[in-house]
Amino acid sequence: MVLELDFRGLSCPLPVMRTKEALTGKPAGEVLIWVDAAAPKQNVTRFLTSQGYTVTVAEENGCDVRLSARKG
Amino acid sequence: MTKQDFGVIGTGLVIGVLGSLLVLWGNPGNMGYCVACFLRDIAGSLGVHRAGVVQYLRPEVIGTVLGGMVAAIAFREFRPRGGSAPLTRFILGMMVVIGALMFLGCPLRAVLRLGGGDLNAVTGLLGLVAGVLAGVQLLKRGFNLGRSRRVAAIHGWLFPGFVLLLLVLALGGFVAGKDAALFFSQKGPGSQHAPLLVSLGAGLLIGFLAQRSRFCLVGGVRDAFVIKDFYLLKGLLAVFVGVTLTNLALGFVNVGFTGQPIAHTQHVWNFLGLGLVGLASTLIGGCPFRQLVLAGEGDADAGAAILGMLAGAAVAHNFLTAAAATGTTLNGQIALVGALVITLLIGLTAREA
């Protein structure tokens, strides 16, 4: 099952901290992450990339962005 | 180096260079730019406190909010949002400034002070790191001010509107030769300032760049420790490089603890002062400077935090808790401990409902 996380509306650094928590110990696969501001979009993407994920924007609706991250 | 890295390093260098040049052009020593000090001066200029030496409607702050607003509109990132515990953010904003006025500067001025050779900034920055780490522990324990949400446009425009009003007052005072409706220091740090349009232009440029790069000093320290992401920290280091090189060229560097402009040598209180700033700023999601830019982007919660900072500055001077070059006051020491207790209480109990 694809893990889907919604961090819209959370202040920094909660989106990236919770991304890290959610992925700790998770096997390779796909994860979908909703954010709604440029700063979390960028730092969540930087974090995921540093963890070996390939990150793409799966859906964009104004400032609401769904990131898709895949590993393995 | 990525394109993002160039952006944040460029922002930091511009802030550092202007931080030094603004002193050359008239701002107080090692205070080319300081969010806490300048909000304190604005509070004084509006008559919310009556400390005669720190009253000036600092155009750098006005420019930063408006520069952030222009960038957000131009790049379609202006987004009215709010509703994440605004009263709590107001109170935490007060705590930030009570801490900053013990150290005599926000995190940005701490870096500028270091670039001028003021070693008391080292003590302060160590405190900042300790405060940020404590804040991160609270976040890990579940601290959360709740989600913000999209709100009607008016909520997002109120703070930029307030700042536009300040701009009208500043320009009006300028044209009329310092109108009596505002207070302007005749002596002391408030009387030292670069020409109005120069300060405004510097603020606009800094705000614009910072909106694009998401520049944040507290974020720099925080992300380096939490997720080993050094992106924002590069911006902080770039400020230091920019201000140090410009200060060296201008002959502004004086290395030591004593005889530093608008600074004192009470190490414990410098450490605790910026420690409180680091802690409370982590809880509201960014340093005072970042709050200015966020408010310019339509973040009403950041606007509430900044109004809290203005109120905190008024408290600091009306209750004589602010430090001075001569040192801290007993009132200040009591207020700082009280503010730490209040901040920790909020940090330990605020959870997402």
Chai-1 contact restraints between the chains, C-beta under 6 A:
chainA,res_idxA,chainB,res_idxB,connection_type,confidence,min_distance_angstrom,max_distance_angstrom,comment,restraint_id
A,G9,B,R147,contact,1.0,0.0,6.0,A-B,restraint_1
A,G9,B,S148,contact,1.0,0.0,6.0,A-B,restraint_2
A,G9,B,R149,contact,1.0,0.0,6.0,A-B,restraint_3
A,L10,B,R147,contact,1.0,0.0,6.0,A-B,restraint_4
A,S11,B,G285,contact,1.0,0.0,6.0,A-B,restraint_5
A,C12,B,G285,contact,1.0,0.0,6.0,A-B,restraint_6
A,P13,B,R222,contact,1.0,0.0,6.0,A-B,restraint_7
A,P13,B,V226,contact,1.0,0.0,6.0,A-B,restraint_8
A,V16,B,I227,contact,1.0,0.0,6.0,A-B,restraint_9
A,K20,B,I227,contact,1.0,0.0,6.0,A-B,restraint_10
A,A38,B,E77,contact,1.0,0.0,6.0,A-B,restraint_11
A,A39,B,R214,contact,1.0,0.0,6.0,A-B,restraint_12
A,R46,B,D229,contact,1.0,0.0,6.0,A-B,restraint_13
A,F47,B,I227,contact,1.0,0.0,6.0,A-B,restraint_14
A,C63,B,R79,contact,1.0,0.0,6.0,A-B,restraint_15
